Amino acid sequence: MSTDTPTIVLVGHGMVGQRFLEALAERGLTATHRVVVLCEEPRPAYDRVQLTSYFSGKTPEDLSMTDMRFIEDHGIELRVGDPAETIDREARKVTARSGLVVDYDVLVLATGSYPFVPPVPGKDAEGCFVYRTIEDLLAIEEYAKKATTGAVVGGGLLGLEAAGALKGLGLTSHIVEFAPRLMPVQVDEGGGAALLRTIEEMGLSVHTGVGTQEIIVGEDGAVTGMKLSDGSELATDMVVFSAGVRPRDQLARDCGLTVGERGGISVDEQCRTVNDPHVFAIGECALAADGRVYGLVAPGYEQAETAAATIAADEEAAFTGADLSTKLKLLGVDVASFGDAHGTAEDCLDVVYSDSRAGLYKKLVIGRDGTLLGGILVGDAEAYGTLRALTGSVPPVAPESLVLPAGAGSGAQLGPSALPDDAIICSCHNVSKGTIRGAVTEHQCTTVPEVKKCTKAGTGCGSCVKVLGQLVNAELEAGGIEVDKGLCGCFSQTREELYEIVLALRINSYQDLLDRHGREEARGGDGCEICKPAVASIIASLAPAIGASGYVLDGEQAALQDTNDHFLANLQKNGSYSVVPRIPGGEIAPEKLIVIGEIARDFGLYTKITGGQRIDMFGARVEQLPLIWARLVDAGFESGHAYGKSLRTVKSCVGQTWCRYGVQDSVRMAIDLELRYRGLRSPHKLKSAVSGCQRECAEAQSKDFGVIATANGWNLYVGGNGGATPRHADLLAQDLSDAELVRLIDRFLMFYIRTADRLERTSTWLERIPGGLEHVRDVVVHDSLGICDELEKLMQAHVAHYRDEWAETINDPEKLARFVSFVNAPDTPDPVVAFVPERDQMKPDLPLLSIGMRPAEDVLEGSAQR
């Protein structure tokens, strides 16, 4: 026990430990107490929730949650790599690994958890890893350089993330889960089935209902495979255990603190240990008063705040339980569960919407009195924030309308305005809607960052940030405060308003637009990376009408483009580019197939058939692009615009020409549409498809505009979307002739280009635009605004003035000069762009990429990489 300034010792410095320090500072305790932190890991607290983002390019520094200025300003003694090894509760002393002995008045244990590794033979072999810390990830990344196949034991949250990481490292990946479905804690059988289908479509192999019996080890002591409980064997070069966690309570056990039968340091509602009032436990190491060990960060934060408040003599502080709702994006798939997700309440009812083809599963659990008790969302968790906040109340609309996707009948879109003030918006920090409204009305916060700082809402997992923004804007508008909806800091106008200005005044220069209509402080400047490509897209869309060049590398336009448009190709992870020639409707002659094969062979490119019925060639160095294009153009190909915010593809089935079910010539229509709209620049990419009958083999209802044949013509669907947030397209018009179909698509696309926000897909635009589908139908079909003639003329001008960007480039020596890796050494290839063989093709050299930068001796002095 200390005799001078009272001392608080924190053992462990993870996310919960850092939140405890912040709570101490907020209550002024860092000014009155000495605070010592003993941290086992070699680095301060970092965001473990976002751990997997390391494999997407984030550095350990990016993941850090520790502001060292905060540590210094509050006089906190942070000792990393120096964990506590013993506790003498009678003398109130903690001894660290370094030999440091610290007296304490208050001891707080935040030691977290450790990964559970099943006690199977071979578990300690070379090539076996756990997935818990940054150091674990660094070790996995290093070992993966010499592996081709990886297996993850555990199909829970971290298990799926680990499998995605292995896949991202170039390994064939397997998931082994003992339960009959993936994520058994969070989702039910239906949700697990939807998740399984989506994950298997990503190329991962899933083995559910089987356990790991043995890790097979080779003569060199390294992993060579796994034996499973069903008698099968799985060949693998490395194994990652992600089979759950256990509380790290050994330190507490050693000093005689009470622990639960299944682990966890027993604490009361104030987070004090039950047999020592001077010792607290928070986070995953604590067995809370309700008998649960909480493995989520939000309850840990609540415990941290409770402990700090209790130390500050707040008698009302208590932790009695927590919301276990979660929303995650696993392998690109939205997964969320909230409340009584599995329907354990008596006499509860389930309301379910399931679309296995789209990977969608939504279930709401409803009480007999209509109260929303909980739910599960897989594939589309857009409504999570609102639904979670409504849990425990009777929703203002019928439950079935809450699970139907937009465009599927009577789906309801409830916004934050429907929530009561006591609804919890941010579960990480227990922030209600009323508190957020108060930050705007009482504390004069006018932006989301200001509200975050004032309330801490949105600073945890981040799943509530979208709802937070909607609430802030709604509250500002309700108070008569004008909300800045400008495109960026350079323009106070929206993208739609800039489009109208450019069209009406025939402005064909970004600089002219900025100088005449930009914010006062931005005029005469260079603009920003938000508005430059957005304005470039507007000018390109309107080029024939405003007298501008439609060629994106012409003059000023070239400097406005994003990286992909800048080189008319898609930049890949190792600095190489992919080349995607247009194959209208997916139809290609054998001679052209041979040309693509010869080019790929001659330039050593990786080839893959895309989901859009094209052939993608990967691995081209920037200086090779014009050479590849020249051969493609000579063979009759043109740019597929895979790099641009423009039309990508119009897929098709074989239609009535070949298929016995087909009722129209879908291939001909797809080719006609793709050639008509090729090169059309838009706020976001455009995808389309034409199906020759109602069997819908081309998946037209998942496209921005989709066409389905009928016996009487064509049905036109709009606003569909696949990807991470799927949406069924809405029927705009039916039984159209060829001419009627083209005319309506012309109008629809130009109206979308005219009114959409920057980087807004048609699906999002259709839901956002006032009046939704009915308004769009009134404008496009019934010409309610009297603009259809103008829309058609704008499209006709685009069609008449189309030019292939690849052909334009290879015929312009000045433009060709940009296609080099180093401007001062144009004949020198980038040494980082290297490949290794795989499956009779090649892939990026991942070990070379992991260096992060080329060796100093290989950098050309004074070089400027383009």
Disulfide bonds with the S-S distance in Angstrom:
none
